[in-house]
Amino acid sequence: MPVIEFIVKNILHFMPIIFGFAFFGPLFAQIMDGLGWVSPLGLSTLTLGLIIGGAWGIFAFFRGSWIWARP
């Protein structure tokens, strides 16, 4: 049981980064495709979405919040 607990705790600890890559990245790509936007530098929309989503997830991980402006 301690091994499973260790694995789950580590997965949940890094959940903002995982969520940023696994959810926000493809979401941004779908939004860009739906609106007909073209990615800069010849990147695919998924690549740009993963860069933005991953960066946002890493930012949220270190800041402790998904929202940039705190009261």
C-alpha positions in Angstrom: 0.0 0.0 0.0 2.8 2.5 0.7 4.0 2.2 -2.9 0.6 3.1 -4.4 0.3 6.0 -1.9 3.7 7.3 -3.0 2.8 7.0 -6.7 -0.6 8.7 -6.3 0.9 11.6 -4.2 3.5 12.3 -6.8 1.0 12.2 -9.6 -1.3 14.6 -7.7 1.7 16.9 -6.8 2.4 17.4 -10.5 -1.2 17.6 -11.6 -1.1 21.3 -12.7 1.7 20.5 -15.2 -0.1 17.3 -16.4 -3.4 19.1 -16.7 -1.7 22.0 -18.6 -0.2 19.6 -21.2 -3.0 17.0 -21.4 -6.1 19.3 -21.3 -5.2 22.9 -22.1 -2.7 22.1 -24.9 -5.2 20.2 -27.1 -8.0 22.6 -26.1 -6.0 25.6 -27.4 -5.2 23.7 -30.6 -8.8 23.0 -31.2 -9.8 26.6 -30.5 -7.1 27.8 -33.0 -8.3 25.3 -35.6 -11.9 26.2 -35.1 -11.2 29.9 -35.5 -8.9 29.4 -38.5 -5.9 30.9 -36.8 -2.4 30.0 -38.1 0.4 29.3 -35.8 3.5 31.4 -36.1 6.9 30.1 -37.1 5.3 27.2 -39.1 4.4 25.3 -35.9 1.4 23.1 -35.9 -1.5 24.3 -33.8 -1.1 21.3 -31.4 2.6 22.2 -30.9 1.8 25.8 -30.1 -1.1 24.6 -27.9 1.2 22.3 -25.9 3.8 25.1 -25.5 1.2 27.5 -24.2 -0.7 24.9 -22.1 2.5 23.5 -20.7 3.9 26.9 -19.8 0.6 27.8 -18.1 0.7 24.5 -16.2 4.3 25.1 -15.0 3.4 28.6 -14.1 0.4 27.4 -12.1 2.5 24.7 -10.4 5.1 27.2 -9.1 2.6 30.0 -8.3 0.0 27.7 -6.7 -2.9 29.2 -8.7 -4.3 29.1 -12.2 -5.3 32.7 -12.0 -2.6 35.3 -12.6 -4.1 38.2 -10.5 -4.7 37.4 -6.9 -6.4 39.8 -4.5 
